[in-house]
Amino acid sequence: MSKYFTCRNCGADVPIEACGCPECGSDRETGWSEAERVIALSEKDAQIVFSLLENPPEPNAQLKAAFEKHKAFSGDK
């Protein structure tokens, strides 16, 4: 039997006896909250992410098809 379980928020190994995740701080009271999740990026990666957010590429055919499938599935018009 493992002495650890996986944090549902950050994926870290958490000792069974721990009151919270040693990596992200999530615990039973916060519901292992997704809001506590932090993603660390290098300066270069952060600039790439911000650039893509500010100037997103045009959707390709696969993305357009997935969007149409989602609309049909969810009943959106």
C-alpha positions in Angstrom: 0.0 0.0 0.0 1.3 3.4 -1.0 2.1 6.0 1.7 1.2 8.8 -0.7 -1.7 10.0 -2.8 -1.7 12.4 -5.7 -2.9 15.9 -5.1 -5.9 16.5 -7.4 -4.9 20.1 -7.7 -1.2 20.0 -8.7 -0.3 16.3 -9.1 2.3 16.3 -6.3 2.8 13.2 -4.1 1.1 13.9 -0.7 1.9 11.8 2.3 -1.3 10.0 3.6 -1.0 11.6 7.0 -0.6 15.1 5.6 -3.2 17.8 6.3 -2.5 19.5 3.0 -0.4 19.3 -0.1 3.2 20.4 0.5 3.5 21.8 -3.0 0.4 23.9 -3.6 -1.2 24.1 -0.1 -4.6 22.6 -1.1 -6.3 20.7 1.6 -9.7 19.0 2.5 -11.2 22.4 3.6 -10.4 24.1 0.3 -11.6 21.0 -1.6 -8.1 20.7 -3.1 -9.2 23.8 -5.0 -8.1 24.4 -8.6 -8.0 28.1 -7.7 -4.8 27.4 -5.6 -3.0 26.1 -8.7 0.1 28.1 -9.7 2.0 27.5 -13.0 5.6 28.6 -12.9 7.0 29.7 -16.3 10.4 31.0 -17.3 10.5 34.6 -18.6 10.8 33.3 -22.2 7.8 31.0 -21.8 5.7 33.7 -20.1 6.4 36.0 -23.0 5.3 33.4 -25.5 2.1 32.8 -23.5 1.3 36.5 -23.3 2.1 37.0 -27.0 -0.3 34.2 -27.9 -3.0 35.7 -25.7 -2.6 39.1 -27.2 -2.2 37.9 -30.8 -3.9 34.5 -31.1 -3.4 32.5 -34.3 -6.3 31.9 -36.7 -8.2 28.8 -35.8 -7.2 25.8 -38.0 -9.7 23.4 -39.5 -9.5 20.9 -36.6 -10.3 23.6 -34.1 -13.2 24.9 -36.2 -14.6 21.3 -36.5 -14.3 20.8 -32.8 -16.1 24.0 -32.1 -19.0 23.0 -34.5 -19.2 19.6 -32.8 -19.3 21.3 -29.4 -22.1 23.6 -30.5 -24.1 20.7 -31.9 -23.6 18.7 -28.7 -24.4 21.5 -26.3 -27.3 22.8 -28.3 -25.7 26.3 -28.7 -26.8 28.3 -31.7 
